[in-house]
Amino acid sequence: MVELAESLRGELDRYSPGGKLPSSRVLVERFRVSPVTVSRAIAQLAAEGLIVTRPGAGAFRAQPRTAVRPPGDTSWQEVSLSAGGGPEVVPRTVDASGVLVTLAAPSPGVIEFNGGYLHTSLQPERAMAAALARAGRRPGAWGRPPTDGLPELRAWFAREISPAVSAADVLITAGGQSALSTALRALAPPGAPVLVESPTYPGMLAAARATGLRPVPVPGDADGVRPDLLAAAFRATGARVFVCQPLFQNPTGAVLAPDRRGEVVRIAREAGAFVVEDDFARRLVHADAGPLPVPLMAQDEDGVVVHVCSLTKVTSPSLRVGALAARGPVLERLRAIQVVDSFFVPRPLQEAALELVGSPAWSRHLRTVATVLKGRRNAMTAALRQELPAFALPHIPSGGGSLWLGLPAAWTAAEESAVVSAALRAGVAVAPGRPYFCAEAPAGRIRLSFAAVSGAAEIAEGVRRLRTACDELRDGPERGARPPA
């Protein structure tokens, strides 16, 4: 589609403004592409304002654009956006760079080791299309849904979390990120501290800061967050919220150890605090993982845990359907904030999600994802050990879609950005580790996604390109000699 759009863009000068372009049938035959490719290329040029389409008539070159007025003076906004009510005001800047790294599409030819979603070959496109078609035919499918979400979908999420959770405890949200933002706004006032795992998901850090909260890091190890440091952080800060990912933590892949799970909930309860459980990766389990621990919410009787989960990661970036689950008075506050922010999740999307998870294709899709992710994880692990043995790979996860690497011991944390830049020059996009820390990073890290690429061959080529980038840094005269990577 990109190549066809570029070819058509270069030919527009052949037509006068208002002139008609060749028909779709002619373009299909001339360029030997599918009608879908032609339609997408035409839509791209129309979106750019280069052509206009008229149903039943065809596509025409657009009229020349009128001269653009010079921009006004917006410098006054710097003062307005920074003005506050005194020295204690929390900075109002919002840094979304850590999130955009995983959302931005790479340039053509660049291998996407920085992606945050399943590769299109792993997304259940046919099943989702069929579910959406069935959902569109349901009576009332385009009407206004209940603000809390469809009862059947809430009940499904409740069963997935725990038999002890009911549909009345669940709110349907527009994906996991929206649910996290709602939870943070509900549980802590602006300016308050919020305890977070270190390292942790940049999207959560951005959401906390956008809400005016102050993230405070709590380090962990191979068994997840350390309870002793968590208790000390609660005492030192007076925080009333701890956000964690107990299962296949992003980015480390760690699973909270059995003996720590109850400890985390107990420590929060004694501090009069909530635990926000981001259970984002439960459906990204690998085929060799074994039985999974139940969510923290299933072990919590006192309403300490606010549970967040989503269908987005295991399906498609555009199926933004998730859930918030909570017990007690906090549920009403969560509900109120969600209604104010978005009213409700569009009913057709909820109906489609309900159709999808209720179809035979759903279990087949989950089995496929588990098998494929295991294979791609093994392929990336093997390639890294062969090509980049000096990179630290402390943990091989049994779920999720990425690996967390440490730079070679002789390299400094400051060289992390140089690795990322050199990798991009070599044709592979990797995620820097710095955005995963809310304070100073203890060492240089990068995150590599094996879920966002097409398969083992692309993984091998991506790691080879990464090795080339590291060789460039090691041998480049401007950087001085480096030990072999």
Buried (B, 14 or more C-beta within 10 A) or exposed (E): BEEBBEEBBEEBEEBEEEEEBBEBEEBBEEBEBEEEBBBBBBBBBBEEEBBBBEEEEBBBBBEEEEEEEEEEEEEEEEEEEEEEEEEEEBEEEEEBEBBEBBEEEBEEEBBBBBBBBBBEEBBBEEBBEBBBEBBEEBEEBEEEBEBBBBBEBBBBBBEBBBEBBBBEBBBBBBBBBBBBBBBBBBBBEEEBBBBBBBBBBBBBBBBBBBBBBBBBBBBBEEBBBBBEBBBEBBEEBEBBBBBBBBBBBBBBBBBBBEEBBEBBBBBBBEBEBBBBBBBBBBBBBBBEBEEBBBBBBBBBEEBBBBBBBBBBBBBBBEBBBBBBBBBEEBBEBBBEBBEEEBEBBBBBBBBBBBBBBBBEBBEEBBEBBBEBBBBBBBBBBBBBEEBBEBBBBEBEBBBBBBBBBBBBEEBEBEBBEBBBEBBBEBBBBBBBBBBBBBEEBEEBBBBBBBBBBBBBEBBBBBBBBBBBBBBBBBEEEEEEEBEEB
